[in-house]
Each structure stands twice: as C-alpha cells, then as structure tokens.
Amino acid sequence: MTTPLKFAALIPAAGSGSRLGFGIPKAFVELHGKTLLQRAIENLSPLVDEVVIALPEGQDFDTSARKIVGGSTRQDSVFRLLQATEADFVLIHDAARPFLGQKVIERIKSRVVQSGAVTAALPATDTLVHTSGGFWGYLVDRSKTWAVQTPQAFRKNLILDAHLKALQEGFDATDDAGLANKYGANVELVLGDAKLFKVTTPADFELAEAFAQLWDRKKEDQA
Ligand code: C5P
C-alpha cells in the first residue's frame, strides 16, 4: 500500500514591508479587518496537510499554524521553512498575495506531482519595454513573457537541494522558482490569477483594501 503524498504550505512572513510605509511588518497589516498573514493561512490550510509560517524575530502571531523564526532575507526564511517540514511537496506562498483562490491551489498541487517544480504565473497583458535611462529602450516580445506569482510548489528535496547549492555559492534569487531553475529544474508555468497581485506599495494596498470587501462577501456566500 502506498502512503498518501504530504503537502505543506510554507509562508515566509518575516519581512519588514518597508515599501508599504506602515511601520510594521507587511504580513501584519490588516485588510478589511484581517491581516495578510491570516488571509494566507486561511486560504491554504484547507488544501494542505500543514501550514508553517516564518515570523520576524521577537514577533508572535495568534494562529494554529506552526511558527518558526525567519531569517535576514526571504531566501533565508524559506530555507528555514524547508528545514522545518517533513512533507513530500511544499507550496511556498508570500503573505503579500492575500487573494489566493482554491482553484489556483488545486492547479498547482495537481501539476507539481508530475513536474516537481511549478509556479503560478500570468501571461503579460501590458506592452513591455526595456528602459534606457528613463526612456523607451526597446520592446520585449510580450507573447513570450509571463509575470511570475506565488504559490510556487516543488518536490521538497528538489528545492532544498537548490537552496543548499545557492547557500554554498552565495547566490541570491528573488523567488524559489528562479532558484530551482538556476540549479537545473524545468519549472512549469501554471496559470495564476490577476487577483493574486502582490501588495507592495501604498497604491496596491488601496486596491487590496477595496477588493477585500468583495472577496470576503463572496467567501461568505460560498460557506
Ligand atoms: O519584500 P517582499 O514583498 O519581496 O517579500 C516577499 C515575502 O518574503 C513577504 O511575505 C515577506 O514577509 C517575506 N520575507 C521573509 N523574510 C525576510 C524578508 C522577506 O519571510 N527576511
């Protein structure tokens, strides 16, 4: 008899969030009465076996999810999260993307078992251009360009190996799919969602605050 594959959701939430300008870690900022971190935990927990979160040193959070202390960079926080789980597969998701629907999670889970490395991503819709000193440099071929989101999911050993190699070489990546790809993984792009935008700037926050009311109402309707 085969044992069922175990999935863990890993949420790095140990950043300072200084670009948002609230003076508190971004994960603890509230949107329509609920923190970004609580939203991430609630979205993921019904579809995984465990949720582990990385918090800033000295910061606590009232949750049933498992808590660890994060590191000085996002990569370091994720590395610590990876060491904290025994799961076969991990879904790594930034608390900064609070509108994560069940369909995206299901797509990611079903593909990672086949591919070993996947990320949510969206085909670019804007015209994309390389800048040159604040002016139009040259066009990027939009038809071949996707914007990368989270969740990103991996076979646990694959992404742990990539992190270990990156640590040895001093390689820094902005996300885990980039890290996995750097060390040889073929990362599959799985259709994400426009609602998965990242709350980074005050303008993103305004959008998110307005949208949160609609999102929460829809959730109540589904319950
Ligand atoms: O700053 P940025 O939005 O790129 O951070 C992405 C995610 O990584 C955030 O959820 C943040 O809390 C997390 N992070 C972390 N540990 C750090 C820095 C960032 O867990 N040292």
Residues whose N, C-alpha, C, O or C-beta is under 5 A from the ligand:
A	BS01	C5P	P12 A13 A14 G15 A54 G70 G71 S72 T73 R74 S77 D94 A95 A96
